[in-house]
Amino acid sequence: MVSAMESNLPVPSPAEAREALANISAAQRAVRDTPWPTWIYPVNALLLGTMTLTFALGDDGFVLLLAASGVLIAVNMLAGYRMGTPFALPTSRAFLALIGAAIACLLTAFIVAEFTAQTWPIVVLAITAAAFYLAGGAAHRRSTGAPR
C-alpha cells in the first residue's frame, strides 16, 4: 500500500520552492488587481442603495431586499466570469474599507428600522452607502486602471 505522503515527484531545492511561491503570489495579485468594467461601479452603488432603502418599507421590503441582493450577486458573478475572475477580491485596502463602510450603512439601516418608524435616517444611510461604494470604486479604478 502506498502512503499518501509518498511521491515520485522530484523535491525542489529551497530556491526553486521560493521562486514557485513567488510566482503564485504574483499571479494571484494580478488576478485580484484585474480592472473592472466601468459600468459595474454605479450599478453596484445603485443596488446597494436600493437594498438599504428596503428597510424603510418594513416587512414589505423583505422580498425587494432579496430581489436586489440576488441581482447584485448575479451581476457581479456574471461580470466576474466574463473577466475571468468571478471570486477574486481586489487588493485595494481603500476599496475594501469603503465597501465595509457601505455594508455598515446597510446594517445600520436594518437596526434603525427596528427602533424607529422614521424613514429619513434610512434614506440618508442609503445615500451614504451608495456614496461610500462609489468612492471605493474610484479608489479601485485608481489602483487598477481602466479595463483593457
DSSP file (Angstrom, degrees, kcal/mol; ACC not computed):
  #  RESIDUE AA STRUCTURE BP1 BP2  ACC     N-H-->O    O-->H-N    N-H-->O    O-->H-N    TCO  KAPPA ALPHA  PHI   PSI    X-CA   Y-CA   Z-CA
    1    1 A M              0   0    0      0, 0.0     2,-0.4     0, 0.0     0, 0.0   0.000 360.0 360.0 360.0 137.0    0.0    0.0    0.0
    2    2 A V        -     0   0    0      1,-0.0     2,-0.1     2,-0.0     0, 0.0  -0.756 360.0-126.8 -93.8 132.6    1.4    3.4   -0.9
    3    3 A S    >   -     0   0    0     -2,-0.4     3,-1.0     1,-0.1    -1,-0.0  -0.427  15.3-124.1 -74.5 150.7    1.3    6.1    1.7
    4    4 A A  T 3  S+     0   0    0      1,-0.2    -1,-0.1    -2,-0.1    -2,-0.0   0.725 111.4  58.4 -66.4 -20.9   -0.3    9.5    0.9
    5    5 A M  T 3  S+     0   0    0      2,-0.0    -1,-0.2     0, 0.0     2,-0.2   0.645  85.1  97.4 -85.0 -15.0    3.0   11.2    1.8
    6    6 A E    <   +     0   0    0     -3,-1.0     2,-0.3     2,-0.0    -4,-0.0  -0.484  50.7 175.7 -76.2 145.1    5.0    9.3   -0.8
    7    7 A S        -     0   0    0     -2,-0.2    -2,-0.0     2,-0.1    -3,-0.0  -0.996  34.6-154.7-149.6 144.1    5.6   11.0   -4.0
    8    8 A N        +     0   0    0     -2,-0.3    -1,-0.1     2,-0.1     3,-0.1   0.422  66.9 109.2 -95.7  -0.8    7.6   10.2   -7.1
    9    9 A L  S    S-     0   0    0      1,-0.1    -2,-0.1     3,-0.0     2,-0.1  -0.479  80.1-103.6 -75.7 146.0    8.0   13.9   -8.0
   10   10 A P        -     0   0    0      0, 0.0    -1,-0.1     0, 0.0    -2,-0.1  -0.426  34.4-116.9 -67.7 144.0   11.4   15.4   -7.6
   11   11 A V        -     0   0    0     -2,-0.1     2,-0.1    -3,-0.1    -3,-0.0  -0.701  31.3-127.3 -81.7 125.8   11.8   17.6   -4.5
   12   12 A P        -     0   0    0      0, 0.0    -1,-0.1     0, 0.0    -3,-0.0  -0.361  21.3-111.0 -72.8 154.2   12.6   21.2   -5.4
   13   13 A S     >  -     0   0    0      1,-0.1     4,-2.5    -2,-0.1     5,-0.2  -0.355  35.3-102.7 -72.5 164.0   15.5   23.0   -4.0
   14   14 A P  H  > S+     0   0    0      0, 0.0     4,-2.4     0, 0.0     5,-0.2   0.885 124.3  51.1 -56.9 -38.3   14.8   25.8   -1.5
   15   15 A A  H  > S+     0   0    0      2,-0.2     4,-2.3     1,-0.2     5,-0.2   0.912 110.5  48.1 -66.2 -41.7   15.5   28.4   -4.2
   16   16 A E  H  > S+     0   0    0      2,-0.2     4,-2.4     1,-0.2    -1,-0.2   0.892 111.5  50.7 -65.2 -39.3   13.1   26.7   -6.6
   17   17 A A  H  X S+     0   0    0     -4,-2.5     4,-2.3     2,-0.2    -2,-0.2   0.922 110.6  48.6 -64.5 -44.5   10.4   26.5   -4.0
   18   18 A R  H  X S+     0   0    0     -4,-2.4     4,-2.4     1,-0.2    -2,-0.2   0.911 112.4  49.1 -61.2 -43.1   10.8   30.2   -3.1
   19   19 A E  H  X S+     0   0    0     -4,-2.3     4,-2.2     2,-0.2    -2,-0.2   0.910 110.7  49.9 -64.2 -42.7   10.6   31.1   -6.8
   20   20 A A  H  X S+     0   0    0     -4,-2.4     4,-1.9     1,-0.2    -2,-0.2   0.910 112.3  47.5 -63.0 -42.6    7.5   28.9   -7.4
   21   21 A L  H  X S+     0   0    0     -4,-2.3     4,-2.4     2,-0.2    -1,-0.2   0.883 110.6  51.9 -66.4 -38.4    5.7   30.5   -4.4
   22   22 A A  H  X S+     0   0    0     -4,-2.4     4,-2.4     1,-0.2    -2,-0.2   0.891 108.8  51.0 -64.3 -39.0    6.7   34.0   -5.6
   23   23 A N  H  X S+     0   0    0     -4,-2.2     4,-2.2     2,-0.2    -2,-0.2   0.888 109.8  49.9 -65.4 -38.6    5.2   33.2   -9.0
   24   24 A I  H  X S+     0   0    0     -4,-1.9     4,-2.5     2,-0.2    -2,-0.2   0.934 111.2  49.0 -64.1 -45.3    2.0   32.0   -7.4
   25   25 A S  H  X S+     0   0    0     -4,-2.4     4,-2.3     1,-0.2    -2,-0.2   0.902 111.5  49.0 -61.1 -42.8    1.8   35.2   -5.3
   26   26 A A  H  X S+     0   0    0     -4,-2.4     4,-2.2     2,-0.2    -1,-0.2   0.893 111.4  49.7 -65.4 -39.7    2.3   37.4   -8.3
   27   27 A A  H  X S+     0   0    0     -4,-2.2     4,-2.0     2,-0.2    -2,-0.2   0.906 110.6  49.8 -66.3 -41.2   -0.3   35.5  -10.3
   28   28 A Q  H  X S+     0   0    0     -4,-2.5     4,-2.6     1,-0.2    -2,-0.2   0.919 111.5  48.5 -63.0 -43.1   -2.9   35.9   -7.5
   29   29 A R  H  X S+     0   0    0     -4,-2.3     4,-1.8     1,-0.2    -2,-0.2   0.896 109.0  53.3 -64.6 -40.1   -2.2   39.6   -7.2
   30   30 A A  H  < S+     0   0    0     -4,-2.2    -1,-0.2     2,-0.2    -2,-0.2   0.905 111.7  45.6 -62.0 -41.0   -2.5   40.0  -11.0
   31   31 A V  H >< S+     0   0    0     -4,-2.0     3,-1.4     1,-0.2    -2,-0.2   0.929 113.2  49.1 -67.0 -44.7   -5.9   38.3  -10.9
   32   32 A R  H 3< S+     0   0    0     -4,-2.6    59,-0.3     1,-0.3    -1,-0.2   0.758 111.7  50.2 -67.8 -24.0   -7.1   40.3   -7.9
   33   33 A D  T 3< S+     0   0    0     -4,-1.8    -1,-0.3    -5,-0.2    -2,-0.2   0.141  76.4 133.9-101.5  19.5   -6.0   43.6   -9.5
   34   34 A T    <   -     0   0    0     -3,-1.4   111,-0.1     1,-0.1   110,-0.1  -0.534  64.4-110.1 -66.1 129.3   -7.8   43.0  -12.8
   35   35 A P        -     0   0    0      0, 0.0   113,-0.2     0, 0.0   111,-0.1  -0.315  30.0-134.6 -62.4 144.0   -9.6   46.2  -13.8
   36   36 A W        -     0   0    0    109,-0.2     2,-0.1     1,-0.1     5,-0.0  -0.629  29.3 -91.7 -93.8 155.9  -13.4   46.0  -13.6
   37   37 A P    >   -     0   0    0      0, 0.0     3,-1.3     0, 0.0     4,-0.5  -0.423  35.3-123.3 -65.1 145.0  -15.7   47.4  -16.3
   38   38 A T  T >  S+     0   0    0      1,-0.3     3,-1.0     2,-0.2   103,-0.0   0.842 105.5  62.2 -60.1 -37.3  -16.7   51.0  -15.6
   39   39 A W  T 3> S+     0   0    0      1,-0.2     4,-1.5     2,-0.2    -1,-0.3   0.724  89.7  70.2 -65.2 -20.9  -20.5   50.3  -15.6
   40   40 A I  H <> S+     0   0    0     -3,-1.3     4,-2.5     1,-0.2    -1,-0.2   0.816  89.4  61.2 -71.4 -28.5  -20.3   47.9  -12.6
   41   41 A Y  H <> S+     0   0    0     -3,-1.0     4,-2.3    -4,-0.5    -1,-0.2   0.968 109.2  37.9 -65.6 -54.0  -19.5   50.7  -10.1
   42   42 A P  H  > S+     0   0    0      0, 0.0     4,-2.5     0, 0.0    -1,-0.2   0.870 116.5  53.9 -66.9 -32.3  -22.7   52.8  -10.5
   43   43 A V  H  X S+     0   0    0     -4,-1.5     4,-2.5     2,-0.2    -2,-0.2   0.943 111.3  44.8 -64.3 -46.4  -24.8   49.6  -10.9
   44   44 A N  H  X S+     0   0    0     -4,-2.5     4,-2.6     2,-0.2     5,-0.2   0.903 113.1  51.0 -63.4 -41.1  -23.4   48.2   -7.6
   45   45 A A  H  X S+     0   0    0     -4,-2.3     4,-2.5    -5,-0.2    -2,-0.2   0.920 111.5  48.0 -62.7 -43.3  -23.9   51.5   -5.8
   46   46 A L  H  X S+     0   0    0     -4,-2.5     4,-2.4     2,-0.2    -2,-0.2   0.919 113.6  46.6 -63.1 -44.6  -27.5   51.7   -7.1
   47   47 A L  H  X S+     0   0    0     -4,-2.5     4,-2.5     2,-0.2    -2,-0.2   0.885 112.6  49.8 -66.8 -38.6  -28.2   48.2   -6.0
   48   48 A L  H  X S+     0   0    0     -4,-2.6     4,-2.0     2,-0.2    -2,-0.2   0.905 111.9  48.2 -66.4 -41.3  -26.6   48.7   -2.6
   49   49 A G  H  X S+     0   0    0     -4,-2.5     4,-2.4    -5,-0.2    -2,-0.2   0.899 111.6  50.5 -63.0 -41.1  -28.6   51.9   -2.1
   50   50 A T  H  X S+     0   0    0     -4,-2.4     4,-1.4     2,-0.2    -2,-0.2   0.915 108.6  51.5 -63.0 -43.5  -31.8   50.1   -3.1
   51   51 A M  H  < S+     0   0    0     -4,-2.5     4,-0.4     1,-0.2     3,-0.3   0.910 111.2  48.1 -60.2 -41.6  -31.0   47.3   -0.6
   52   52 A T  H >< S+     0   0    0     -4,-2.0     3,-1.3     1,-0.2     4,-0.2   0.899 108.2  54.7 -66.2 -40.7  -30.6   49.8    2.1
   53   53 A L  H >< S+     0   0    0     -4,-2.4     3,-2.0     1,-0.3     4,-0.4   0.766  90.3  75.5 -65.1 -25.4  -33.8   51.6    1.2
   54   54 A T  G >< S+     0   0    0     -4,-1.4     3,-1.3     1,-0.3    -1,-0.3   0.775  83.2  67.2 -61.0 -23.9  -35.8   48.4    1.5
   55   55 A F  G X  S+     0   0    0     -3,-1.3     3,-1.0    -4,-0.4    -1,-0.3   0.728  89.5  64.7 -69.5 -19.7  -35.6   48.7    5.3
   56   56 A A  G <  S+     0   0    0     -3,-2.0    -1,-0.3    -4,-0.2    -2,-0.2   0.685  94.9  60.9 -72.6 -16.8  -37.8   51.8    5.1
   57   57 A L  G X  S-     0   0    0     -3,-1.3     3,-1.2    -4,-0.4    -1,-0.2   0.468  96.1-148.4 -88.7  -2.4  -40.6   49.6    3.8
   58   58 A G  G X   -     0   0    0     -3,-1.0     3,-1.4     1,-0.3    -1,-0.3  -0.428  67.2 -14.9  70.1-144.6  -40.7   47.5    6.9
   59   59 A D  G >  S+     0   0    0      1,-0.3     3,-1.3     2,-0.2     4,-0.3   0.759 132.7  67.7 -65.2 -24.3  -41.7   43.8    6.4
   60   60 A D  G <  S+     0   0    0     -3,-1.2     4,-0.5     1,-0.2     3,-0.3   0.713  92.9  60.7 -68.4 -19.0  -43.0   44.7    3.0
   61   61 A G  G <> S+     0   0    0     -3,-1.4     4,-2.7    -7,-0.2    -1,-0.2   0.508  77.6  89.4 -86.6  -4.0  -39.4   45.4    1.8
   62   62 A F  H <> S+     0   0    0     -3,-1.3     4,-2.4     1,-0.2    -1,-0.2   0.911  88.3  46.8 -62.7 -43.5  -38.1   41.9    2.5
   63   63 A V  H  > S+     0   0    0     -3,-0.3     4,-2.5    -4,-0.3    -1,-0.2   0.911 113.7  48.9 -65.2 -41.4  -38.9   40.5   -0.9
   64   64 A L  H  > S+     0   0    0     -4,-0.5     4,-3.0     2,-0.2     5,-0.2   0.888 109.5  53.1 -64.8 -38.3  -37.4   43.6   -2.6
   65   65 A L  H  X S+     0   0    0     -4,-2.7     4,-2.4     2,-0.2    -2,-0.2   0.932 111.2  46.0 -61.0 -45.8  -34.3   43.2   -0.4
   66   66 A L  H  X S+     0   0    0     -4,-2.4     4,-2.5     2,-0.2    -2,-0.2   0.909 113.6  49.3 -62.9 -41.9  -33.9   39.6   -1.5
   67   67 A A  H  X S+     0   0    0     -4,-2.5     4,-2.5     2,-0.2    -2,-0.2   0.939 112.8  45.9 -63.8 -47.1  -34.5   40.5   -5.2
   68   68 A A  H  X S+     0   0    0     -4,-3.0     4,-2.5     1,-0.2    -1,-0.2   0.891 113.1  51.0 -64.1 -38.6  -31.9   43.4   -5.1
   69   69 A S  H  X S+     0   0    0     -4,-2.4     4,-2.4    -5,-0.2    -1,-0.2   0.916 110.6  49.0 -63.3 -43.0  -29.4   41.1   -3.3
   70   70 A G  H  X S+     0   0    0     -4,-2.5     4,-2.7     2,-0.2    -2,-0.2   0.903 112.0  48.0 -63.4 -41.6  -29.9   38.4   -5.9
   71   71 A V  H  X S+     0   0    0     -4,-2.5     4,-3.0     2,-0.2     5,-0.3   0.917 110.9  51.7 -65.5 -42.4  -29.5   40.9   -8.8
   72   72 A L  H  X S+     0   0    0     -4,-2.5     4,-2.0     1,-0.2    -2,-0.2   0.929 113.6  43.7 -59.4 -46.2  -26.3   42.3   -7.1
   73   73 A I  H  X S+     0   0    0     -4,-2.4     4,-2.6     2,-0.2     5,-0.2   0.932 115.3  48.4 -64.8 -45.9  -24.8   38.8   -6.8
   74   74 A A  H  X S+     0   0    0     -4,-2.7     4,-2.8     2,-0.2     5,-0.3   0.920 111.3  49.4 -62.9 -44.8  -25.9   37.8  -10.3
   75   75 A V  H  X S+     0   0    0     -4,-3.0     4,-2.5     1,-0.2    -1,-0.2   0.926 115.0  44.3 -60.4 -45.3  -24.5   41.0  -11.9
   76   76 A N  H  X S+     0   0    0     -4,-2.0     4,-2.4    -5,-0.3    -1,-0.2   0.876 114.0  49.0 -71.1 -36.8  -21.1   40.6  -10.1
   77   77 A M  H  X S+     0   0    0     -4,-2.6     4,-2.7     2,-0.2    -2,-0.2   0.936 113.6  46.5 -66.1 -45.6  -20.8   36.9  -10.8
   78   78 A L  H  X S+     0   0    0     -4,-2.8     4,-2.2    -5,-0.2    -2,-0.2   0.924 114.8  46.5 -63.5 -43.9  -21.6   37.3  -14.5
   79   79 A A  H  X S+     0   0    0     -4,-2.5     4,-1.8    -5,-0.3     6,-0.2   0.910 112.8  51.3 -63.7 -40.8  -19.2   40.3  -14.8
   80   80 A G  H  X>S+     0   0    0     -4,-2.4     5,-2.5     1,-0.2     4,-1.3   0.902 109.5  48.9 -63.2 -41.7  -16.6   38.3  -12.9
   81   81 A Y  H  <5S+     0   0    0     -4,-2.7    -1,-0.2     3,-0.2    -2,-0.2   0.890 109.7  52.1 -66.0 -37.7  -17.0   35.2  -15.2
   82   82 A R  H  <5S+     0   0    0     -4,-2.2    -1,-0.2     1,-0.2    -2,-0.2   0.855 114.9  42.6 -65.4 -32.8  -16.7   37.5  -18.3
   83   83 A M  H  <5S-     0   0    0     -4,-1.8    -1,-0.2    -5,-0.2    -2,-0.2   0.651 114.7-117.7 -85.0 -16.1  -13.4   38.9  -16.8
   84   84 A G  T  <5S+     0   0    0     -4,-1.3    -3,-0.2    -5,-0.2    -4,-0.1   0.603  93.3  91.0  88.4  12.9  -12.2   35.5  -15.7
   85   85 A T    > < +     0   0    0     -5,-2.5     3,-0.7    -6,-0.2    -4,-0.2  -0.468  39.1 155.5-136.4  63.7  -12.2   36.5  -12.0
   86   86 A P  T 3  S+     0   0    0      0, 0.0    -6,-0.2     0, 0.0    -5,-0.2   0.765  80.0  27.3 -69.0 -24.5  -15.6   35.6  -10.5
   87   87 A F  T 3  S+     0   0    0     -7,-0.1     2,-0.4     2,-0.1   -10,-0.0   0.250  88.6 122.5-120.4  13.4  -14.5   35.2   -6.9
   88   88 A A    <   -     0   0    0     -3,-0.7    -3,-0.1   -57,-0.1   -60,-0.0  -0.637  47.0-151.7 -85.8 129.3  -11.5   37.5   -6.6
   89   89 A L        -     0   0    0     -2,-0.4    -2,-0.1     1,-0.1   -57,-0.0  -0.828  28.5-111.1 -93.0 136.0  -11.5   40.3   -4.1
   90   90 A P        -     0   0    0      0, 0.0   -57,-0.2     0, 0.0   -58,-0.1  -0.182  12.6-133.0 -62.5 158.9   -9.4   43.3   -5.0
   91   91 A T        +     0   0    0    -59,-0.3     2,-0.4   -62,-0.2   -58,-0.1   0.589  69.1 117.7 -87.7 -11.6   -6.2   44.1   -3.1
   92   92 A S     >  -     0   0    0      1,-0.2     4,-2.3     2,-0.1     5,-0.2  -0.410  49.3-163.1 -62.4 114.1   -7.0   47.8   -2.7
   93   93 A R  H  > S+     0   0    0     -2,-0.4     4,-2.6     2,-0.2     5,-0.2   0.867  90.0  54.9 -67.2 -35.8   -7.3   48.4    1.0
   94   94 A A  H  > S+     0   0    0      2,-0.2     4,-2.5     1,-0.2     5,-0.2   0.930 109.1  48.1 -62.9 -43.9   -9.1   51.7    0.4
   95   95 A F  H  > S+     0   0    0      1,-0.2     4,-2.3     2,-0.2     5,-0.2   0.949 113.6  46.4 -59.5 -49.6  -11.7   49.9   -1.8
   96   96 A L  H  X S+     0   0    0     -4,-2.3     4,-2.0     1,-0.2    -2,-0.2   0.879 112.8  49.7 -63.9 -38.6  -12.2   47.1    0.8
   97   97 A A  H  X S+     0   0    0     -4,-2.6     4,-2.0     2,-0.2    -1,-0.2   0.909 112.2  47.2 -66.4 -42.1  -12.5   49.7    3.7
   98   98 A L  H  X S+     0   0    0     -4,-2.5     4,-2.1     2,-0.2    -2,-0.2   0.849 110.6  51.7 -70.5 -33.0  -15.1   51.8    1.8
   99   99 A I  H  X S+     0   0    0     -4,-2.3     4,-2.5     2,-0.2    -1,-0.2   0.899 108.7  52.2 -66.7 -39.9  -17.1   48.7    0.9
  100  100 A G  H  X S+     0   0    0     -4,-2.0     4,-2.1    -5,-0.2    -2,-0.2   0.901 109.1  49.6 -59.9 -41.3  -17.0   47.7    4.6
  101  101 A A  H  X S+     0   0    0     -4,-2.0     4,-1.8     2,-0.2    -2,-0.2   0.888 110.0  51.1 -65.4 -39.0  -18.4   51.2    5.4
  102  102 A A  H  X S+     0   0    0     -4,-2.1     4,-1.7     2,-0.2    -2,-0.2   0.907 111.0  47.7 -64.6 -41.5  -21.1   50.8    2.8
  103  103 A I  H  X S+     0   0    0     -4,-2.5     4,-2.5     1,-0.2    -1,-0.2   0.864 107.6  56.7 -68.1 -34.9  -22.1   47.5    4.3
  104  104 A A  H  X S+     0   0    0     -4,-2.1     4,-2.5     1,-0.2    -1,-0.2   0.881 105.0  52.2 -62.1 -37.3  -22.1   49.0    7.8
  105  105 A C  H  X S+     0   0    0     -4,-1.8     4,-2.2     2,-0.2    -2,-0.2   0.911 108.7  50.6 -63.0 -42.1  -24.6   51.6    6.5
  106  106 A L  H  X S+     0   0    0     -4,-1.7     4,-1.6     2,-0.2    -2,-0.2   0.933 112.9  44.9 -60.9 -47.2  -26.8   48.8    5.2
  107  107 A L  H  X S+     0   0    0     -4,-2.5     4,-1.9     1,-0.2    -2,-0.2   0.869 111.0  53.8 -66.3 -36.9  -26.7   47.0    8.6
  108  108 A T  H  X S+     0   0    0     -4,-2.5     4,-3.0     1,-0.2    -1,-0.2   0.879 104.6  55.1 -64.3 -37.7  -27.3   50.3   10.5
  109  109 A A  H  X S+     0   0    0     -4,-2.2     4,-2.4     1,-0.2    -1,-0.2   0.891 106.0  52.3 -62.1 -38.9  -30.4   50.9    8.4
  110  110 A F  H  X S+     0   0    0     -4,-1.6     4,-1.1     2,-0.2    -1,-0.2   0.930 112.5  44.6 -60.7 -45.4  -31.7   47.5    9.5
  111  111 A I  H  X S+     0   0    0     -4,-1.9     4,-1.0     1,-0.2     3,-0.4   0.920 112.7  50.8 -66.5 -44.5  -31.1   48.4   13.1
  112  112 A V  H >X S+     0   0    0     -4,-3.0     4,-1.5     1,-0.2     3,-0.7   0.896 106.9  55.0 -59.8 -41.0  -32.6   51.9   12.7
  113  113 A A  H 3< S+     0   0    0     -4,-2.4    -1,-0.2     1,-0.2    -2,-0.2   0.805 104.9  54.5 -63.9 -28.8  -35.7   50.3   11.1
  114  114 A E  H 3< S+     0   0    0     -4,-1.1    -1,-0.2    -3,-0.4    -2,-0.2   0.776 116.5  35.9 -74.0 -26.1  -36.2   48.1   14.1
  115  115 A F  H << S+     0   0    0     -4,-1.0     2,-0.3    -3,-0.7    -2,-0.2   0.534 119.8  32.1-109.5  -7.8  -36.2   51.1   16.5
  116  116 A T     <  -     0   0    0     -4,-1.5    -1,-0.1    -5,-0.1     0, 0.0  -0.991  53.3-146.1-148.2 155.6  -38.0   53.9   14.7
  117  117 A A        +     0   0    0     -2,-0.3     2,-0.2    -3,-0.1    -4,-0.1   0.426  68.0 112.8 -97.3  -1.5  -40.7   54.4   12.1
  118  118 A Q        -     0   0    0     -6,-0.2     4,-0.3     1,-0.1    -2,-0.1  -0.497  49.5-164.6 -74.1 139.1  -38.9   57.4   10.6
  119  119 A T  S >> S+     0   0    0     -2,-0.2     4,-2.1     1,-0.1     3,-0.5   0.704  71.2  81.2 -96.8 -21.3  -37.7   56.9    7.1
  120  120 A W  H 3> S+     0   0    0      1,-0.2     4,-2.4     2,-0.2     5,-0.2   0.867  90.2  52.7 -59.6 -38.1  -35.3   59.8    6.7
  121  121 A P  H 3> S+     0   0    0      0, 0.0     4,-2.4     0, 0.0    -1,-0.2   0.892 110.3  49.4 -64.1 -33.4  -32.4   58.1    8.6
  122  122 A I  H <> S+     0   0    0     -3,-0.5     4,-2.4    -4,-0.3    -2,-0.2   0.887 109.6  50.6 -70.5 -38.0  -32.7   55.2    6.3
  123  123 A V  H  X S+     0   0    0     -4,-2.1     4,-2.4     2,-0.2     5,-0.2   0.924 111.5  48.6 -63.3 -43.9  -32.7   57.4    3.2
  124  124 A V  H  X S+     0   0    0     -4,-2.4     4,-2.5     1,-0.2    -2,-0.2   0.918 112.1  49.0 -62.2 -43.0  -29.6   59.2    4.5
  125  125 A L  H  X S+     0   0    0     -4,-2.4     4,-2.7     2,-0.2    -1,-0.2   0.870 109.9  51.8 -65.0 -36.7  -27.9   55.8    5.1
  126  126 A A  H  X S+     0   0    0     -4,-2.4     4,-2.3     2,-0.2    -2,-0.2   0.924 111.9  45.6 -65.3 -44.1  -28.9   54.6    1.6
  127  127 A I  H  X S+     0   0    0     -4,-2.4     4,-2.4     2,-0.2    -2,-0.2   0.911 114.4  49.0 -64.5 -41.5  -27.3   57.6    0.0
  128  128 A T  H  X S+     0   0    0     -4,-2.5     4,-2.9     2,-0.2    -2,-0.2   0.903 109.4  51.8 -65.1 -41.9  -24.2   57.3    2.2
  129  129 A A  H  X S+     0   0    0     -4,-2.7     4,-2.3     1,-0.2    -2,-0.2   0.930 112.1  46.2 -60.6 -45.3  -23.9   53.6    1.4
  130  130 A A  H  X S+     0   0    0     -4,-2.3     4,-2.5     2,-0.2    -2,-0.2   0.897 113.0  50.0 -64.7 -39.5  -24.0   54.4   -2.3
  131  131 A A  H  X S+     0   0    0     -4,-2.4     4,-2.5     2,-0.2    -2,-0.2   0.911 109.9  50.3 -65.8 -42.0  -21.5   57.3   -1.9
  132  132 A F  H  X S+     0   0    0     -4,-2.9     4,-2.5     2,-0.2    -2,-0.2   0.920 111.5  49.1 -60.6 -42.7  -19.1   55.0    0.0
  133  133 A Y  H  X S+     0   0    0     -4,-2.3     4,-2.7     2,-0.2    -2,-0.2   0.932 111.1  48.7 -64.1 -44.1  -19.3   52.4   -2.7
  134  134 A L  H  X S+     0   0    0     -4,-2.5     4,-2.2     2,-0.2    -1,-0.2   0.894 111.5  49.8 -63.4 -38.7  -18.7   55.0   -5.5
  135  135 A A  H  X S+     0   0    0     -4,-2.5     4,-2.1     2,-0.2    -1,-0.2   0.908 111.6  49.2 -64.4 -40.6  -15.7   56.3   -3.5
  136  136 A G  H  X S+     0   0    0     -4,-2.5     4,-2.7     1,-0.2    -2,-0.2   0.893 108.9  53.2 -63.2 -39.4  -14.5   52.8   -3.1
  137  137 A G  H  X S+     0   0    0     -4,-2.7     4,-2.8     2,-0.2    -2,-0.2   0.891 107.8  50.5 -61.9 -40.0  -15.0   52.3   -6.9
  138  138 A A  H  X S+     0   0    0     -4,-2.2     4,-2.3     2,-0.2    -1,-0.2   0.903 111.3  48.4 -64.8 -40.5  -12.9   55.4   -7.6
  139  139 A A  H  X S+     0   0    0     -4,-2.1     4,-1.8     2,-0.2    -2,-0.2   0.903 112.6  48.8 -64.9 -40.7  -10.1   54.0   -5.3
  140  140 A H  H  X S+     0   0    0     -4,-2.7     4,-1.5     2,-0.2     5,-0.3   0.931 111.5  48.6 -64.9 -44.8  -10.3   50.6   -7.0
  141  141 A R  H  X S+     0   0    0     -4,-2.8     4,-3.0     1,-0.2     3,-0.2   0.900 110.4  51.9 -62.4 -40.4  -10.2   52.2  -10.5
  142  142 A R  H  < S+     0   0    0     -4,-2.3    -1,-0.2     1,-0.2    -2,-0.2   0.861 112.2  46.4 -64.4 -34.8   -7.2   54.4   -9.5
  143  143 A S  H  < S+     0   0    0     -4,-1.8    -1,-0.2    -5,-0.1    -2,-0.2   0.717 126.4  26.5 -81.9 -19.7   -5.3   51.3   -8.2
  144  144 A T  H  < S-     0   0    0     -4,-1.5    -2,-0.2    -3,-0.2    -3,-0.2   0.661  97.1-137.8-114.7 -22.3   -6.0   49.1  -11.2
  145  145 A G     <  -     0   0    0     -4,-3.0  -109,-0.2    -5,-0.3    -1,-0.1  -0.294  45.3 -36.8  86.2-179.4   -6.5   51.4  -14.2
  146  146 A A  S    S-     0   0    0      1,-0.1    -4,-0.0  -111,-0.1    -5,-0.0  -0.424  72.6 -92.6 -77.8 153.0   -9.1   51.2  -16.9
  147  147 A P              0   0    0      0, 0.0    -1,-0.1     0, 0.0  -111,-0.1  -0.300 360.0 360.0 -62.6 151.0  -10.2   47.8  -18.3
  148  148 A R              0   0    0   -113,-0.2    -2,-0.0    -3,-0.1    -3,-0.0   0.443 360.0 360.0 -87.9 360.0   -8.3   46.7  -21.4
